[in-house]
Amino acid sequence: MKKFLLCIFTFLFFLTGVNAEEDLAPTAKSAILIDASIGKILYEKNADEKLPPASMTKLASMLIIMEYIDSGKLKLDEQVTISEAAASMGGSQIFLEAGEVYTVEQLLKGISIASGNDAVVAMAEKIAGTEEAFVDLINKRLKEIGATNTVFLNVHGLDTEGHVSTARDMATIAFNLLKHPKILEYTSIYEEYLDKYDGSKTWLVNTNKLVRFYEGVDGLKTGYTSNAGYCLTATAKKNDLRLISVVMGEDTIENRSSDTVKLLNYGFNTYRINIIKKSNDILGKVKVERGKQDYSNVVLINDATELLKNTDELKEYTFNLKVDKLVAPLKRGDIVGQAQIIDNEGNIIDEVPITVEKEIKKANIGDYLLKNLKTLSSGKTILKAK
């Protein structure tokens, strides 16, 4: 442990000046570093080599779980009964017993913090009925998001022939998982107690020690088996820039941590995020039909950002709105068109979705009468006698 901590602190206080042409992960079989806002690759090494991912496999399960929660198909306080199959899982576990009942949130913490194989199998059975059916869900979803070199045969990552992924695919999975930022509330916890069914407590300690020892790290998932070696998909945020790094096939925990820190240091020392336009900034006003209000301000659904090197100068941008025909009711978050981001040379650098600033309810008869009265009082004719 002392050797591990010394390694961590050495890298924390040494801000390396390496460039991407150097080997930033010298002891890893494969590695990648990407920007988490747009997915730009900042560094890669053998990123498409198929390797066993060990417990980083659980990132895919976490993605499905968070998608179910955010879509309303699953609630954090729903209860899950632990099966014999889940309770009998080997490897890393949180010591669940058959017949015990836990909430989705408790099991999600058990997966995110302590990498519980028993917890992830219990959640797979909760969502899909069986682990096998849940694996089918995972593989289908991975194809949809572009993780095409990944084949998962289980939900926990224990060594199984043919169970493989790549550093690029793991970064893709993490990129999509971070679209559900609530997951960071769990992956950033260093230690916590799980209240057991019998009244006792189990101590959960994060397998990702960088959560505690590297400023800005708040996830995501470690992995280790004798076949996979030591692996880590990490994410960290500093000054609006969030990075995702992956290292696979490391020979020691210390090397896994030091390569990850070297990747993150390179990213933070070399790049920065520029916020072109915030999501609350009004882009314009558009006509709305059948609404209580006739017009609505439109805004971006998310901040418009660009990734720059620290030596790059800021540019000026304009926005060209392409708005659909708007008909009430509408709420913030509904996509109502696109905004083209245009640089000072007239190039379209991106096209991002826009939404209404505030909810607009559908007009009723009373609203139409009030609008007509206002029109009459202003001296405008709205009806002509024949």
RASUL-V841912 format. One record per pair of residues at least 4 apart in sequence whose ideal C-beta (glycine too) atoms are under 7 Angstrom apart, sorted by the first residue. I is the first residue (numbers start at 1). J is the second residue. If there is no record, write none. Layout:
I|J + I|J
This chain:
1|5 + 2|6 + 3|7 + 3|254 + 4|8 + 4|253 + 4|254 + 5|9 + 6|10 + 7|11 + 7|254 + 7|257 + 7|258 + 8|12 + 8|209 + 8|213 + 8|257 + 9|13 + 10|14 + 11|258 + 11|261 + 11|262 + 12|213 + 12|214 + 12|261 + 15|265 + 15|269 + 16|262 + 16|265 + 16|266 + 17|269 + 18|22 + 18|24 + 18|266 + 20|42 + 20|43 + 20|266 + 23|45 + 24|31 + 24|43 + 24|262 + 24|263 + 24|266 + 25|31 + 25|45 + 25|247 + 25|259 + 25|262 + 25|263 + 27|250 + 27|251 + 27|255 + 27|259 + 28|45 + 28|247 + 28|248 + 28|249 + 28|250 + 28|259 + 29|46 + 29|49 + 29|51 + 29|248 + 29|249 + 30|45 + 30|46 + 30|47 + 30|49 + 30|51 + 30|166 + 30|167 + 30|248 + 30|249 + 31|45 + 31|167 + 31|246 + 31|247 + 31|259 + 31|263 + 32|41 + 32|43 + 32|44 + 32|47 + 32|167 + 32|168 + 32|171 + 32|246 + 33|42 + 33|43 + 33|243 + 33|245 + 33|263 + 33|266 + 33|267 + 34|39 + 34|40 + 34|41 + 34|42 + 34|171 + 34|175 + 34|244 + 35|39 + 35|40 + 35|42 + 35|243 + 35|271 + 35|307 + 36|175 + 36|178 + 36|235 + 36|242 + 36|243 + 36|244 + 37|242 + 37|273 + 37|305 + 37|307 + 38|307 + 39|175 + 40|307 + 42|267 + 42|271 + 43|263 + 43|266 + 47|166 + 47|167 + 47|168 + 48|149 + 48|166 + 48|168 + 49|166 + 50|149 + 50|164 + 50|166 + 51|164 + 51|166 + 51|228 + 51|248 + 51|249 + 52|159 + 52|163 + 52|164 + 52|225 + 52|227 + 52|228 + 53|57 + 53|157 + 53|165 + 53|170 + 53|223 + 53|228 + 53|231 + 53|248 + 54|157 + 54|223 + 54|224 + 54|225 + 54|228 + 54|231 + 55|92 + 55|115 + 55|156 + 55|157 + 55|221 + 55|222 + 55|223 + 55|224 + 56|157 + 56|170 + 56|221 + 56|223 + 56|231 + 56|233 + 57|152 + 57|155 + 57|156 + 57|157 + 58|62 + 58|111 + 58|115 + 58|120 + 58|156 + 58|157 + 58|221 + 59|63 + 59|170 + 59|173 + 59|174 + 59|177 + 59|220 + 59|221 + 59|233 + 60|64 + 60|138 + 60|142 + 60|152 + 60|173 + 61|65 + 61|111 + 61|120 + 61|123 + 61|124 + 61|138 + 61|155 + 62|66 + 62|111 + 62|112 + 62|177 + 62|183 + 63|67 + 63|141 + 63|173 + 63|176 + 63|177 + 64|68 + 64|127 + 64|137 + 64|138 + 64|141 + 65|69 + 65|108 + 65|123 + 66|70 + 66|177 + 66|180 + 66|182 + 66|183 + 67|71 + 68|73 + 68|74 + 68|127 + 69|74 + 69|76 + 70|180 + 74|78 + 74|104 + 74|127 + 75|104 + 76|103 + 76|104 + 76|105 + 77|103 + 77|105 + 78|103 + 78|104 + 79|101 + 79|103 + 80|101 + 80|102 + 80|104 + 80|107 + 80|122 + 80|123 + 80|126 + 81|99 + 81|101 + 82|86 + 82|87 + 82|96 + 82|97 + 82|98 + 82|99 + 82|100 + 82|122 + 83|87 + 83|98 + 83|122 + 83|125 + 84|88 + 84|98 + 85|121 + 86|96 + 86|118 + 86|121 + 86|122 + 86|125 + 87|96 + 87|97 + 87|98 + 87|118 + 89|93 + 89|117 + 89|118 + 89|121 + 89|156 + 90|117 + 91|117 + 91|156 + 91|158 + 92|114 + 92|115 + 92|116 + 92|117 + 93|116 + 93|117 + 93|118 + 94|110 + 94|114 + 94|116 + 94|118 + 94|119 + 94|194 + 94|202 + 94|204 + 95|202 + 96|100 + 96|118 + 96|119 + 96|122 + 100|197 + 101|197 + 102|106 + 102|107 + 104|108 + 105|109 + 106|110 + 106|194 + 107|111 + 107|119 + 107|122 + 107|123 + 108|112 + 108|186 + 109|113 + 109|186 + 109|189 + 109|192 + 109|204 + 110|114 + 110|116 + 110|119 + 110|194 + 110|204 + 111|115 + 111|116 + 111|119 + 111|120 + 111|123 + 112|183 + 112|186 + 112|187 + 113|186 + 113|189 + 113|192 + 113|204 + 113|206 + 114|204 + 114|205 + 114|207 + 115|207 + 115|222 + 116|120 + 117|121 + 117|156 + 118|122 + 119|123 + 120|124 + 120|155 + 120|156 + 121|125 + 121|131 + 121|155 + 121|156 + 122|126 + 123|127 + 124|128 + 124|131 + 124|134 + 124|155 + 125|129 + 125|130 + 125|131 + 127|134 + 128|133 + 128|134 + 128|137 + 129|133 + 130|134 + 131|135 + 131|154 + 131|155 + 132|136 + 133|137 + 134|138 + 134|155 + 135|139 + 135|152 + 135|153 + 135|154 + 135|155 + 136|140 + 137|141 + 138|142 + 138|152 + 139|143 + 139|151 + 139|152 + 140|144 + 141|145 + 142|147 + 142|150 + 143|148 + 145|172 + 145|176 + 146|172 + 147|169 + 147|172 + 147|173 + 149|166 + 149|169 + 150|164 + 150|165 + 150|166 + 150|169 + 151|162 + 151|163 + 151|164 + 152|163 + 153|160 + 153|162 + 153|163 + 154|158 + 154|160 + 154|163 + 157|223 + 158|225 + 159|225 + 159|227 + 165|169 + 165|170 + 166|170 + 167|171 + 167|246 + 167|248 + 168|172 + 169|173 + 170|174 + 170|233 + 170|246 + 171|175 + 171|244 + 171|246 + 172|176 + 173|177 + 174|178 + 174|220 + 174|233 + 174|235 + 174|244 + 175|244 + 177|183 + 178|235 + 183|187 + 184|188 + 184|218 + 184|219 + 187|218 + 187|219 + 187|220 + 188|211 + 188|218 + 188|219 + 189|206 + 190|206 + 190|211 + 190|212 + 191|203 + 191|204 + 191|205 + 191|206 + 192|204 + 193|201 + 193|202 + 193|203 + 193|204 + 194|201 + 194|202 + 194|204 + 195|201 + 196|200 + 196|201 + 196|202 + 206|211 + 207|222 + 208|222 + 208|232 + 208|234 + 209|213 + 209|257 + 210|214 + 210|217 + 210|234 + 210|257 + 210|260 + 211|217 + 211|218 + 214|236 + 214|261 + 214|264 + 216|236 + 216|237 + 216|238 + 217|234 + 217|236 + 218|235 + 218|236 + 218|237 + 219|235 + 220|233 + 220|234 + 220|235 + 221|233 + 222|231 + 222|232 + 223|228 + 223|231 + 224|228 + 224|230 + 224|231 + 229|249 + 229|250 + 229|251 + 230|250 + 230|252 + 230|253 + 230|256 + 231|247 + 231|248 + 231|250 + 232|247 + 232|256 + 232|260 + 233|246 + 234|245 + 234|260 + 235|242 + 235|243 + 235|244 + 236|243 + 236|264 + 237|241 + 237|242 + 238|268 + 239|272 + 240|273 + 240|275 + 241|268 + 241|271 + 241|272 + 241|273 + 243|264 + 243|267 + 245|260 + 245|263 + 245|264 + 247|256 + 247|259 + 247|260 + 250|255 + 250|256 + 250|259 + 251|255 + 252|256 + 253|257 + 254|258 + 255|259 + 256|260 + 257|261 + 258|262 + 259|263 + 260|264 + 261|265 + 262|266 + 263|267 + 264|268 + 265|269 + 266|270 + 267|271 + 270|309 + 270|310 + 271|307 + 271|308 + 271|309 + 271|310 + 272|308 + 272|310 + 273|305 + 273|307 + 274|305 + 274|306 + 274|308 + 274|314 + 275|303 + 275|305 + 276|304 + 276|305 + 276|306 + 276|317 + 276|341 + 277|281 + 277|300 + 277|303 + 277|304 + 278|303 + 279|299 + 279|300 + 279|301 + 279|302 + 279|303 + 280|299 + 281|299 + 282|297 + 282|299 + 282|357 + 283|298 + 283|299 + 283|319 + 283|321 + 283|339 + 283|354 + 284|298 + 284|321 + 285|295 + 285|296 + 285|297 + 286|295 + 286|296 + 286|298 + 286|323 + 286|326 + 287|294 + 287|295 + 287|326 + 288|293 + 288|294 + 288|295 + 288|296 + 288|326 + 288|328 + 288|330 + 288|360 + 289|326 + 289|327 + 289|328 + 290|327 + 290|328 + 290|362 + 290|363 + 291|328 + 291|360 + 291|361 + 291|362 + 291|363 + 292|360 + 292|361 + 292|363 + 292|367 + 293|360 + 296|326 + 296|356 + 296|357 + 296|360 + 297|357 + 298|321 + 298|323 + 298|336 + 298|354 + 298|355 + 298|356 + 298|357 + 299|354 + 299|355 + 299|357 + 300|304 + 300|339 + 300|352 + 300|354 + 301|333 + 301|335 + 301|353 + 301|354 + 301|355 + 304|341 + 304|352 + 308|312 + 315|343 + 315|344 + 316|344 + 317|341 + 317|342 + 317|343 + 318|342 + 319|339 + 319|340 + 319|341 + 320|340 + 320|342 + 321|337 + 321|339 + 321|354 + 322|337 + 322|338 + 322|340 + 323|336 + 323|337 + 324|336 + 324|337 + 326|330 + 326|336 + 328|360 + 328|361 + 328|362 + 328|363 + 329|360 + 329|361 + 329|362 + 330|334 + 330|336 + 330|356 + 330|359 + 330|360 + 331|359 + 332|355 + 332|356 + 332|357 + 332|358 + 332|359 + 333|355 + 334|355 + 334|356 + 335|353 + 335|355 + 336|354 + 336|355 + 336|356 + 337|354 + 338|351 + 338|352 + 338|353 + 338|354 + 339|352 + 339|354 + 340|348 + 340|351 + 341|348 + 341|349 + 341|350 + 341|352 + 342|346 + 342|347 + 342|348 + 343|347 + 343|349 + 356|360 + 363|367 + 363|368 + 365|369 + 366|370 + 367|371 + 368|372 + 369|373 + 370|374 + 371|375 + 372|376 + 372|382 + 373|377 + 374|378 + 375|380 + 375|382 + 376|382
